[in-house]
Structure formats: C-alpha cells, structure tokens
Amino acid sequence: MAASQGVVLAIDAGTTGVRTRAVFGDGRASIADYREFTQHYPQPGWVEHDAEEIWLAVRATLQSVCAKLDEPVAAIGITNQRETVVAIDRATGAPLHHAIVWQDRRTANRCDSLADHLPAVRATTGLVLDPYFSGSKVEWLLRNTDVSRNKNLAFATIDAFIIHRLTGGAAFATDVSNASRTMLFDIRTLRWSKDMCGLFGIDPATLPEVVSSSGRIGVTVRDGAIPAGVPISGVAGDQQAALFGQACFATGSAKNTYGTGSFVLMNVGTECPAPTSGMLTTVAWRISDQPAVYALEGAIFVTGAAVQWLRDGLCIIEKSSDIGPLAESVGDSGGVVVVPAFTGLGSPWWDPYARGSVFGITRGTNRAHIARAVVESMVYQTRDVVDAMTRASGVAISDLRVDGGAAVMDLMLQMQSDQLGVDVLRPTELETTAIGAAYLAGLAEGVWGSTSDISSRWALERRFSPGLGAAARDAAHAVWLRAVERTRAWAI
C-alpha cells in the first residue's frame, strides 16, 4: 500500500473512557467517537473498572467510526491505560474480577514489605516498588479473591484483554512497552522475568505473549459492524504512544503530556540505561525485530488535577479554561508557592508521605496569585523531572514537545521554556496518544513507509523560546525547591 493511502483505527482505552479514532494516511481530518465507563471505588484508596464495560465501550466506538467510513481499514492500533490488570478466563475471555486500576493503592503495605528486594526490582524492571505497577496487583488477586489457579487463568493488561476479544481468543498478547510497566518484565532480555514472577508468586504462563509494538499480532473476527480480517498491528502504553506520536525518534528528544498528572518521557536510544534515583526506565517501543528503544520517565501525580481543585475544591474558577486568563491577570504570584502533593510526590522524589501545601500568603494575596502559583507548579515539577533525566542520562534535551489539555495555555508554556532554557514546541495535534498508536499500526502495514514519513506529518503550531536568564530562572526554582522540602514526609 502506498504511504499516502489507507485508514488506520486507533483504539485509545484510557482511564475514564475509550476513544476510537480513524487516522487517514493522506492527512484528512480524523473521525472519532468516545464513550465513558464507570469508576468503582469499593474502599478508600481502591480503584476498579469493569473490564466488560470497557469492552462494550471499545465495541461501540469501533462500530460508530466504522459506520462512517467508506473505505476498508488497513490496520488497528491500540493504546491503553498502563499498569491496570484484569484476571480473565482465557478460554472465554470473560473477566473473573474487576480490573485493578493503576491508581489503586491497596498493595502499598505489601510493597513496603519487599523493600529488601528493591535493588533487584530496579535492575531487572527499571521500576520502583510501588502499588502503581501491576505485579503486586496480580498477587493480591491470587491471594484475596476466588480467582482460581487453573489452565484457563490468565492475567491481562488492558491492551491484551482487548486483543483477545477482537481476535476471538486467537491472540493473547501485550507489547514490550506495556510489559515493561508490570514489574514482572526484564527490560533487557525483553522476556517475563522468572525472578520477578517468583517474587509475587505468579506463573509466567498466565501472562500474555510479549510482542513488538509495531508488527502484526492478529486479525479481527466479525462482531456486529466491526469488520473481520483487519490486522491488529500496533500496540503501546499511552505515554509511550504519545512519545511516538510526537515523533520523538532521536536520542534526547522528549515530550510532556499535561493531563490530570503529567508524564515526561525522554528517548534515550537502544542501550538500556542503568537504574537511576528518582527516574523510571521503560521500554518506549520496538518496531518489528529491530532493537528496542528505551525511555526515561518522570511521573508527576498532580498537574491538571490542581486546576480541578481550584475549580471544585476552592471554587475560585468556574471552569478549567478560566485558569489561564486568571493567572495572566497578575504579573507574578505575589510570592505564593503551591506544592500540589495531594497524593504524595512522584518523580523525582517518590515520597508518598508528602502533602499539598501553600506558602507565602499575605494579606494582599488574591485568587489570581493562587491560580498563577498553580500554573507555576506544573512548570517547576516538569523542570525537576527534566533536570533529573539530564543528570541520569548525561543527555540534555534539545527541546520539549508538549500535548494534553493544559498545553493550550500560552502562559504556562512560556514559563516552561524559561525554566528549562530550551524551546517548547506545541504541535497542531494535541491528542498524540491515539495518533502514536495509529502510526505504529500503519507503519507495520505500509500506510506510512518509515519514521521519516511520520516525522514529516508532525506540524508545529507555536514555538515558545526562553526569555529569562539563567540566574533569574534558577533563583525562582530555588524558592520552589525550598517549598517542596517543607512538604516532604509531612504525613509520617
């Protein structure tokens, strides 16, 4: 198929809903459909999903988009919430328990009890011991539910569950990027780790086959309006898919997705770096049988969620989009610093006992100062992560590509450029997660001929360049670091 032809369907199975998007090889405007699904909170700190409801959302959005197409589908790509895991009957695909979501904290004490194993976990998986990842969730299901060990028992990441359903059970697979988020995967050998599986009492045979991120995995079976015989040829975790969708193919290229939290990923090439304090090492993607590409990742727990707090908790804005104009209405934060450690601090601190704080309030403080301080907190947290990445990799980022809902704020992106001392690039397409999944699938099926073809599709909407000197930006950042230090270990 010529590189200018074909349509690829991208299934973006996120934390709160599923979006299916048709991406056209010739650059036509995409077609999309979105369905939310229910969030279940059975106990404080527990978060679950009904995987059957996720499947119904996948099926409905696929059928809606397919009904609007007048041409055959060349391929399907899948991107998904990472770390979430569901127990299924492999023979039928039926879920055996609610999926345990990446946000779930029920295994925190178990992770604390494994502290002596942290060096081995870091060296093998590139991760830290945290309930965020899948391994302890699988162990919990085995120990605390009626999920029984039998020949049909399987544990699926959300992508593997969807692939199993789309192929009528013919394929049960996850890609290297999703596998690298389970704490059960050796990121150097690209195989399930017997040692890590043993640590959590998990039989590797219950886990999906691990495949490349770009390459044919299976084909669909007909299900209502979903056509049969469409190749499923691209899979990646949501943040890795966004890195690919941002065309960050060169070593040192990086992106930040400003969502509820923020995730900074830097491409560090095909050599897996040694574990480093504060950062996660993850597999970014693997194309066909080429060497895997690795990334350093910084996970920031609260960015957009702080804007929601201003809206719903403090009621100082009516809608999230009000934050930008309100923050711009003052020239600075008036000395106010907000550290939004509502659920602890992620990278590079990894302090679950930190708590949110507001510093520097005076009688002259108003809501605009607090709004601006929240915007600044997004900027400073990103700098903390990028600085740690640079120290760990020895590679300075050349620029930062951005996406996600908050990336529409010009003020924030200008501040980000000032603090990083590099250009911040906002593309015309901000929904890069689904685009990345489509590119991975289309690359395997010839819709796009190479990563160079994909790079040529990336289009700049606006460039933000540094306008602040090094001394001024470092002085401002030092005030932020002083505030962070005062929030740490608060809940101990």
Secondary structure as a PSIPRED ss2 file (coil, helix, strand):
# PSIPRED VFORMAT (PSIPRED V4.0)

   1 M C   1.000  0.000  0.000
   2 A C   1.000  0.000  0.000
   3 A C   1.000  0.000  0.000
   4 S C   1.000  0.000  0.000
   5 Q C   1.000  0.000  0.000
   6 G C   1.000  0.000  0.000
   7 V E   0.000  0.000  1.000
   8 V E   0.000  0.000  1.000
   9 L E   0.000  0.000  1.000
  10 A E   0.000  0.000  1.000
  11 I E   0.000  0.000  1.000
  12 D E   0.000  0.000  1.000
  13 A E   0.000  0.000  1.000
  14 G C   1.000  0.000  0.000
  15 T C   1.000  0.000  0.000
  16 T C   1.000  0.000  0.000
  17 G E   0.000  0.000  1.000
  18 V E   0.000  0.000  1.000
  19 R E   0.000  0.000  1.000
  20 T E   0.000  0.000  1.000
  21 R E   0.000  0.000  1.000
  22 A E   0.000  0.000  1.000
  23 V E   0.000  0.000  1.000
  24 F E   0.000  0.000  1.000
  25 G C   1.000  0.000  0.000
  26 D C   1.000  0.000  0.000
  27 G C   1.000  0.000  0.000
  28 R C   1.000  0.000  0.000
  29 A C   1.000  0.000  0.000
  30 S C   1.000  0.000  0.000
  31 I E   0.000  0.000  1.000
  32 A E   0.000  0.000  1.000
  33 D E   0.000  0.000  1.000
  34 Y E   0.000  0.000  1.000
  35 R E   0.000  0.000  1.000
  36 E E   0.000  0.000  1.000
  37 F C   1.000  0.000  0.000
  38 T C   1.000  0.000  0.000
  39 Q C   1.000  0.000  0.000
  40 H E   0.000  0.000  1.000
  41 Y C   1.000  0.000  0.000
  42 P C   1.000  0.000  0.000
  43 Q C   1.000  0.000  0.000
  44 P C   1.000  0.000  0.000
  45 G C   1.000  0.000  0.000
  46 W C   1.000  0.000  0.000
  47 V C   1.000  0.000  0.000
  48 E E   0.000  0.000  1.000
  49 H E   0.000  0.000  1.000
  50 D C   1.000  0.000  0.000
  51 A H   0.000  1.000  0.000
  52 E H   0.000  1.000  0.000
  53 E H   0.000  1.000  0.000
  54 I H   0.000  1.000  0.000
  55 W H   0.000  1.000  0.000
  56 L H   0.000  1.000  0.000
  57 A H   0.000  1.000  0.000
  58 V H   0.000  1.000  0.000
  59 R H   0.000  1.000  0.000
  60 A H   0.000  1.000  0.000
  61 T H   0.000  1.000  0.000
  62 L H   0.000  1.000  0.000
  63 Q H   0.000  1.000  0.000
  64 S H   0.000  1.000  0.000
  65 V H   0.000  1.000  0.000
  66 C H   0.000  1.000  0.000
  67 A C   1.000  0.000  0.000
  68 K C   1.000  0.000  0.000
  69 L C   1.000  0.000  0.000
  70 D C   1.000  0.000  0.000
  71 E C   1.000  0.000  0.000
  72 P C   1.000  0.000  0.000
  73 V C   1.000  0.000  0.000
  74 A C   1.000  0.000  0.000
  75 A E   0.000  0.000  1.000
  76 I E   0.000  0.000  1.000
  77 G E   0.000  0.000  1.000
  78 I E   0.000  0.000  1.000
  79 T E   0.000  0.000  1.000
  80 N E   0.000  0.000  1.000
  81 Q C   1.000  0.000  0.000
  82 R C   1.000  0.000  0.000
  83 E C   1.000  0.000  0.000
  84 T C   1.000  0.000  0.000
  85 V E   0.000  0.000  1.000
  86 V E   0.000  0.000  1.000
  87 A E   0.000  0.000  1.000
  88 I E   0.000  0.000  1.000
  89 D E   0.000  0.000  1.000
  90 R C   1.000  0.000  0.000
  91 A C   1.000  0.000  0.000
  92 T C   1.000  0.000  0.000
  93 G C   1.000  0.000  0.000
  94 A C   1.000  0.000  0.000
  95 P E   0.000  0.000  1.000
  96 L C   1.000  0.000  0.000
  97 H C   1.000  0.000  0.000
  98 H C   1.000  0.000  0.000
  99 A E   0.000  0.000  1.000
 100 I E   0.000  0.000  1.000
 101 V C   1.000  0.000  0.000
 102 W C   1.000  0.000  0.000
 103 Q C   1.000  0.000  0.000
 104 D C   1.000  0.000  0.000
 105 R C   1.000  0.000  0.000
 106 R C   1.000  0.000  0.000
 107 T C   1.000  0.000  0.000
 108 A H   0.000  1.000  0.000
 109 N H   0.000  1.000  0.000
 110 R H   0.000  1.000  0.000
 111 C H   0.000  1.000  0.000
 112 D H   0.000  1.000  0.000
 113 S H   0.000  1.000  0.000
 114 L C   1.000  0.000  0.000
 115 A H   0.000  1.000  0.000
 116 D H   0.000  1.000  0.000
 117 H H   0.000  1.000  0.000
 118 L H   0.000  1.000  0.000
 119 P H   0.000  1.000  0.000
 120 A H   0.000  1.000  0.000
 121 V H   0.000  1.000  0.000
 122 R H   0.000  1.000  0.000
 123 A H   0.000  1.000  0.000
 124 T H   0.000  1.000  0.000
 125 T H   0.000  1.000  0.000
 126 G C   1.000  0.000  0.000
 127 L C   1.000  0.000  0.000
 128 V C   1.000  0.000  0.000
 129 L C   1.000  0.000  0.000
 130 D C   1.000  0.000  0.000
 131 P C   1.000  0.000  0.000
 132 Y C   1.000  0.000  0.000
 133 F C   1.000  0.000  0.000
 134 S C   1.000  0.000  0.000
 135 G H   0.000  1.000  0.000
 136 S H   0.000  1.000  0.000
 137 K H   0.000  1.000  0.000
 138 V H   0.000  1.000  0.000
 139 E H   0.000  1.000  0.000
 140 W H   0.000  1.000  0.000
 141 L H   0.000  1.000  0.000
 142 L H   0.000  1.000  0.000
 143 R H   0.000  1.000  0.000
 144 N H   0.000  1.000  0.000
 145 T C   1.000  0.000  0.000
 146 D C   1.000  0.000  0.000
 147 V C   1.000  0.000  0.000
 148 S C   1.000  0.000  0.000
 149 R C   1.000  0.000  0.000
 150 N C   1.000  0.000  0.000
 151 K C   1.000  0.000  0.000
 152 N C   1.000  0.000  0.000
 153 L E   0.000  0.000  1.000
 154 A E   0.000  0.000  1.000
 155 F E   0.000  0.000  1.000
 156 A E   0.000  0.000  1.000
 157 T E   0.000  0.000  1.000
 158 I H   0.000  1.000  0.000
 159 D H   0.000  1.000  0.000
 160 A H   0.000  1.000  0.000
 161 F H   0.000  1.000  0.000
 162 I H   0.000  1.000  0.000
 163 I H   0.000  1.000  0.000
 164 H H   0.000  1.000  0.000
 165 R H   0.000  1.000  0.000
 166 L H   0.000  1.000  0.000
 167 T C   1.000  0.000  0.000
 168 G C   1.000  0.000  0.000
 169 G C   1.000  0.000  0.000
 170 A C   1.000  0.000  0.000
 171 A C   1.000  0.000  0.000
 172 F C   1.000  0.000  0.000
 173 A E   0.000  0.000  1.000
 174 T E   0.000  0.000  1.000
 175 D E   0.000  0.000  1.000
 176 V H   0.000  1.000  0.000
 177 S H   0.000  1.000  0.000
 178 N H   0.000  1.000  0.000
 179 A H   0.000  1.000  0.000
 180 S C   1.000  0.000  0.000
 181 R C   1.000  0.000  0.000
 182 T C   1.000  0.000  0.000
 183 M C   1.000  0.000  0.000
 184 L C   1.000  0.000  0.000
 185 F E   0.000  0.000  1.000
 186 D E   0.000  0.000  1.000
 187 I C   1.000  0.000  0.000
 188 R C   1.000  0.000  0.000
 189 T C   1.000  0.000  0.000
 190 L C   1.000  0.000  0.000
 191 R E   0.000  0.000  1.000
 192 W E   0.000  0.000  1.000
 193 S C   1.000  0.000  0.000
 194 K H   0.000  1.000  0.000
 195 D H   0.000  1.000  0.000
 196 M H   0.000  1.000  0.000
 197 C H   0.000  1.000  0.000
 198 G H   0.000  1.000  0.000
 199 L H   0.000  1.000  0.000
 200 F C   1.000  0.000  0.000
 201 G C   1.000  0.000  0.000
 202 I C   1.000  0.000  0.000
 203 D C   1.000  0.000  0.000
 204 P H   0.000  1.000  0.000
 205 A H   0.000  1.000  0.000
 206 T H   0.000  1.000  0.000
 207 L C   1.000  0.000  0.000
 208 P C   1.000  0.000  0.000
 209 E E   0.000  0.000  1.000
 210 V E   0.000  0.000  1.000
 211 V E   0.000  0.000  1.000
 212 S C   1.000  0.000  0.000
 213 S C   1.000  0.000  0.000
 214 S E   0.000  0.000  1.000
 215 G E   0.000  0.000  1.000
 216 R E   0.000  0.000  1.000
 217 I E   0.000  0.000  1.000
 218 G E   0.000  0.000  1.000
 219 V E   0.000  0.000  1.000
 220 T C   1.000  0.000  0.000
 221 V C   1.000  0.000  0.000
 222 R C   1.000  0.000  0.000
 223 D E   0.000  0.000  1.000
 224 G C   1.000  0.000  0.000
 225 A C   1.000  0.000  0.000
 226 I E   0.000  0.000  1.000
 227 P C   1.000  0.000  0.000
 228 A C   1.000  0.000  0.000
 229 G C   1.000  0.000  0.000
 230 V C   1.000  0.000  0.000
 231 P E   0.000  0.000  1.000
 232 I E   0.000  0.000  1.000
 233 S E   0.000  0.000  1.000
 234 G E   0.000  0.000  1.000
 235 V E   0.000  0.000  1.000
 236 A E   0.000  0.000  1.000
 237 G E   0.000  0.000  1.000
 238 D H   0.000  1.000  0.000
 239 Q H   0.000  1.000  0.000
 240 Q H   0.000  1.000  0.000
 241 A H   0.000  1.000  0.000
 242 A H   0.000  1.000  0.000
 243 L H   0.000  1.000  0.000
 244 F H   0.000  1.000  0.000
 245 G H   0.000  1.000  0.000
 246 Q C   1.000  0.000  0.000
 247 A C   1.000  0.000  0.000
 248 C C   1.000  0.000  0.000
 249 F C   1.000  0.000  0.000
 250 A C   1.000  0.000  0.000
 251 T C   1.000  0.000  0.000
 252 G C   1.000  0.000  0.000
 253 S C   1.000  0.000  0.000
 254 A E   0.000  0.000  1.000
 255 K E   0.000  0.000  1.000
 256 N E   0.000  0.000  1.000
 257 T E   0.000  0.000  1.000
 258 Y E   0.000  0.000  1.000
 259 G C   1.000  0.000  0.000
 260 T C   1.000  0.000  0.000
 261 G C   1.000  0.000  0.000
 262 S E   0.000  0.000  1.000
 263 F E   0.000  0.000  1.000
 264 V E   0.000  0.000  1.000
 265 L E   0.000  0.000  1.000
 266 M E   0.000  0.000  1.000
 267 N E   0.000  0.000  1.000
 268 V E   0.000  0.000  1.000
 269 G E   0.000  0.000  1.000
 270 T C   1.000  0.000  0.000
 271 E C   1.000  0.000  0.000
 272 C C   1.000  0.000  0.000
 273 P C   1.000  0.000  0.000
 274 A C   1.000  0.000  0.000
 275 P C   1.000  0.000  0.000
 276 T C   1.000  0.000  0.000
 277 S C   1.000  0.000  0.000
 278 G C   1.000  0.000  0.000
 279 M C   1.000  0.000  0.000
 280 L E   0.000  0.000  1.000
 281 T E   0.000  0.000  1.000
 282 T E   0.000  0.000  1.000
 283 V E   0.000  0.000  1.000
 284 A E   0.000  0.000  1.000
 285 W E   0.000  0.000  1.000
 286 R C   1.000  0.000  0.000
 287 I E   0.000  0.000  1.000
 288 S C   1.000  0.000  0.000
 289 D C   1.000  0.000  0.000
 290 Q C   1.000  0.000  0.000
 291 P C   1.000  0.000  0.000
 292 A C   1.000  0.000  0.000
 293 V E   0.000  0.000  1.000
 294 Y E   0.000  0.000  1.000
 295 A E   0.000  0.000  1.000
 296 L E   0.000  0.000  1.000
 297 E E   0.000  0.000  1.000
 298 G E   0.000  0.000  1.000
 299 A E   0.000  0.000  1.000
 300 I E   0.000  0.000  1.000
 301 F C   1.000  0.000  0.000
 302 V C   1.000  0.000  0.000
 303 T C   1.000  0.000  0.000
 304 G H   0.000  1.000  0.000
 305 A H   0.000  1.000  0.000
 306 A H   0.000  1.000  0.000
 307 V H   0.000  1.000  0.000
 308 Q H   0.000  1.000  0.000
 309 W H   0.000  1.000  0.000
 310 L H   0.000  1.000  0.000
 311 R H   0.000  1.000  0.000
 312 D H   0.000  1.000  0.000
 313 G H   0.000  1.000  0.000
 314 L C   1.000  0.000  0.000
 315 C C   1.000  0.000  0.000
 316 I C   1.000  0.000  0.000
 317 I C   1.000  0.000  0.000
 318 E C   1.000  0.000  0.000
 319 K C   1.000  0.000  0.000
 320 S H   0.000  1.000  0.000
 321 S H   0.000  1.000  0.000
 322 D H   0.000  1.000  0.000
 323 I H   0.000  1.000  0.000
 324 G H   0.000  1.000  0.000
 325 P H   0.000  1.000  0.000
 326 L H   0.000  1.000  0.000
 327 A H   0.000  1.000  0.000
 328 E H   0.000  1.000  0.000
 329 S C   1.000  0.000  0.000
 330 V C   1.000  0.000  0.000
 331 G C   1.000  0.000  0.000
 332 D C   1.000  0.000  0.000
 333 S C   1.000  0.000  0.000
 334 G C   1.000  0.000  0.000
 335 G C   1.000  0.000  0.000
 336 V C   1.000  0.000  0.000
 337 V E   0.000  0.000  1.000
 338 V E   0.000  0.000  1.000
 339 V E   0.000  0.000  1.000
 340 P C   1.000  0.000  0.000
 341 A C   1.000  0.000  0.000
 342 F C   1.000  0.000  0.000
 343 T C   1.000  0.000  0.000
 344 G C   1.000  0.000  0.000
 345 L E   0.000  0.000  1.000
 346 G C   1.000  0.000  0.000
 347 S C   1.000  0.000  0.000
 348 P C   1.000  0.000  0.000
 349 W C   1.000  0.000  0.000
 350 W C   1.000  0.000  0.000
 351 D E   0.000  0.000  1.000
 352 P C   1.000  0.000  0.000
 353 Y C   1.000  0.000  0.000
 354 A C   1.000  0.000  0.000
 355 R C   1.000  0.000  0.000
 356 G C   1.000  0.000  0.000
 357 S E   0.000  0.000  1.000
 358 V E   0.000  0.000  1.000
 359 F E   0.000  0.000  1.000
 360 G C   1.000  0.000  0.000
 361 I C   1.000  0.000  0.000
 362 T C   1.000  0.000  0.000
 363 R C   1.000  0.000  0.000
 364 G C   1.000  0.000  0.000
 365 T C   1.000  0.000  0.000
 366 N C   1.000  0.000  0.000
 367 R H   0.000  1.000  0.000
 368 A H   0.000  1.000  0.000
 369 H H   0.000  1.000  0.000
 370 I H   0.000  1.000  0.000
 371 A H   0.000  1.000  0.000
 372 R H   0.000  1.000  0.000
 373 A H   0.000  1.000  0.000
 374 V H   0.000  1.000  0.000
 375 V H   0.000  1.000  0.000
 376 E H   0.000  1.000  0.000
 377 S H   0.000  1.000  0.000
 378 M H   0.000  1.000  0.000
 379 V H   0.000  1.000  0.000
 380 Y H   0.000  1.000  0.000
 381 Q H   0.000  1.000  0.000
 382 T H   0.000  1.000  0.000
 383 R H   0.000  1.000  0.000
 384 D H   0.000  1.000  0.000
 385 V H   0.000  1.000  0.000
 386 V H   0.000  1.000  0.000
 387 D H   0.000  1.000  0.000
 388 A H   0.000  1.000  0.000
 389 M H   0.000  1.000  0.000
 390 T H   0.000  1.000  0.000
 391 R H   0.000  1.000  0.000
 392 A H   0.000  1.000  0.000
 393 S H   0.000  1.000  0.000
 394 G C   1.000  0.000  0.000
 395 V C   1.000  0.000  0.000
 396 A C   1.000  0.000  0.000
 397 I C   1.000  0.000  0.000
 398 S C   1.000  0.000  0.000
 399 D E   0.000  0.000  1.000
 400 L E   0.000  0.000  1.000
 401 R E   0.000  0.000  1.000
 402 V E   0.000  0.000  1.000
 403 D E   0.000  0.000  1.000
 404 G C   1.000  0.000  0.000
 405 G H   0.000  1.000  0.000
 406 A H   0.000  1.000  0.000
 407 A H   0.000  1.000  0.000
 408 V H   0.000  1.000  0.000
 409 M C   1.000  0.000  0.000
 410 D H   0.000  1.000  0.000
 411 L H   0.000  1.000  0.000
 412 M H   0.000  1.000  0.000
 413 L H   0.000  1.000  0.000
 414 Q H   0.000  1.000  0.000
 415 M H   0.000  1.000  0.000
 416 Q H   0.000  1.000  0.000
 417 S H   0.000  1.000  0.000
 418 D H   0.000  1.000  0.000
 419 Q H   0.000  1.000  0.000
 420 L H   0.000  1.000  0.000
 421 G C   1.000  0.000  0.000
 422 V C   1.000  0.000  0.000
 423 D E   0.000  0.000  1.000
 424 V E   0.000  0.000  1.000
 425 L E   0.000  0.000  1.000
 426 R E   0.000  0.000  1.000
 427 P E   0.000  0.000  1.000
 428 T C   1.000  0.000  0.000
 429 E C   1.000  0.000  0.000
 430 L C   1.000  0.000  0.000
 431 E C   1.000  0.000  0.000
 432 T H   0.000  1.000  0.000
 433 T H   0.000  1.000  0.000
 434 A H   0.000  1.000  0.000
 435 I H   0.000  1.000  0.000
 436 G H   0.000  1.000  0.000
 437 A H   0.000  1.000  0.000
 438 A H   0.000  1.000  0.000
 439 Y H   0.000  1.000  0.000
 440 L H   0.000  1.000  0.000
 441 A H   0.000  1.000  0.000
 442 G H   0.000  1.000  0.000
 443 L H   0.000  1.000  0.000
 444 A H   0.000  1.000  0.000
 445 E C   1.000  0.000  0.000
 446 G C   1.000  0.000  0.000
 447 V C   1.000  0.000  0.000
 448 W C   1.000  0.000  0.000
 449 G C   1.000  0.000  0.000
 450 S C   1.000  0.000  0.000
 451 T H   0.000  1.000  0.000
 452 S H   0.000  1.000  0.000
 453 D H   0.000  1.000  0.000
 454 I H   0.000  1.000  0.000
 455 S H   0.000  1.000  0.000
 456 S H   0.000  1.000  0.000
 457 R H   0.000  1.000  0.000
 458 W C   1.000  0.000  0.000
 459 A C   1.000  0.000  0.000
 460 L E   0.000  0.000  1.000
 461 E E   0.000  0.000  1.000
 462 R E   0.000  0.000  1.000
 463 R E   0.000  0.000  1.000
 464 F E   0.000  0.000  1.000
 465 S C   1.000  0.000  0.000
 466 P C   1.000  0.000  0.000
 467 G C   1.000  0.000  0.000
 468 L C   1.000  0.000  0.000
 469 G C   1.000  0.000  0.000
 470 A H   0.000  1.000  0.000
 471 A H   0.000  1.000  0.000
 472 A H   0.000  1.000  0.000
 473 R H   0.000  1.000  0.000
 474 D H   0.000  1.000  0.000
 475 A H   0.000  1.000  0.000
 476 A H   0.000  1.000  0.000
 477 H H   0.000  1.000  0.000
 478 A H   0.000  1.000  0.000
 479 V H   0.000  1.000  0.000
 480 W H   0.000  1.000  0.000
 481 L H   0.000  1.000  0.000
 482 R H   0.000  1.000  0.000
 483 A H   0.000  1.000  0.000
 484 V H   0.000  1.000  0.000
 485 E H   0.000  1.000  0.000
 486 R H   0.000  1.000  0.000
 487 T H   0.000  1.000  0.000
 488 R C   1.000  0.000  0.000
 489 A C   1.000  0.000  0.000
 490 W C   1.000  0.000  0.000
 491 A C   1.000  0.000  0.000
 492 I C   1.000  0.000  0.000
